[in-house]
């Protein structure tokens, strides 16, 4: 058996377990908004750690050439420990309205809105963190084996409808090309 298939089969259950744990931690019913944001940023620290510092303390994110930089209140900055995890953004490089990170096939979108329900009260104006996983579903006959679908889970707006429920999400890749995420189902 191909080692990449074995590795992929072992990683996917671990990734699904990690996502399930994070969603449960963030989406607890009796948790304050501040605690949800803190839990969501802890998720970022675990999956997309910075070289130094924490996503908890970031005051803004900037795209510098093909790298994501996180700036802190004291003026210092840090990049991702694994720069390849940054794949795309929306908006301008100096004030992106969305950032897409990727790890083991899982896309995570950070959206920013300084006048949003949550973003207005967050120091980095973080409005939401959405986790998009690509799942293969067996459909119909063996000849039409599987169709890919992308499920989006919101960590900060759980249970609320989104304008992006059935639309493709379009971004600018860090190299300047188009970057599209097909969105078929939003949970």
GIGICOR-V64233 format. One record per residue. N is the residue number from 0. D_FIRST is the distance of its C-alpha to the first C-alpha in whole Angstrom. Layout:
n = (N/N)
d_first = (D_FIRST/D_FIRST)
This chain:
n = (0/1/2/3/4/5/6/7/8/9/10/11/12/13/14/15/16/17/18/19/20/21/22/23/24/25/26/27/28/29/30/31/32/33/34/35/36/37/38/39/40/41/42/43/44/45/46/47/48/49/50/51/52/53/54/55/56/57/58/59/60/61/62/63/64/65/66/67/68/69/70/71/72/73/74/75/76/77/78/79/80/81/82/83/84/85/86/87/88/89/90/91/92/93/94/95/96/97/98/99/100/101/102/103/104/105/106/107/108/109/110/111/112/113/114/115/116/117/118/119/120/121/122/123/124/125/126/127/128/129/130/131/132/133/134/135/136/137/138/139/140/141/142/143/144/145/146/147/148/149/150/151/152/153/154/155/156/157/158/159/160/161/162/163/164/165/166/167/168/169/170/171/172/173/174/175/176/177/178/179/180/181/182/183/184/185/186)
d_first = (0/4/6/9/7/7/11/12/12/13/16/17/19/20/22/23/24/26/27/29/31/32/33/35/36/38/39/41/44/47/46/48/47/47/45/42/42/42/39/37/38/37/33/34/35/31/29/31/33/36/37/40/41/40/40/43/45/44/47/46/43/43/41/42/40/37/37/38/40/42/45/47/51/52/51/48/45/41/38/34/33/30/31/28/28/32/31/34/37/40/44/45/44/47/46/43/43/40/37/33/31/27/24/20/21/24/28/31/34/37/40/44/47/50/52/50/50/48/48/51/51/48/49/46/47/44/44/40/37/34/31/29/25/23/22/20/22/22/25/26/25/21/23/23/20/21/23/23/26/27/29/32/33/36/37/41/42/40/41/43/43/42/43/39/38/37/38/35/35/36/36/37/34/35/35/38/36/35/33/32/30/31/32/32/32/34/34)
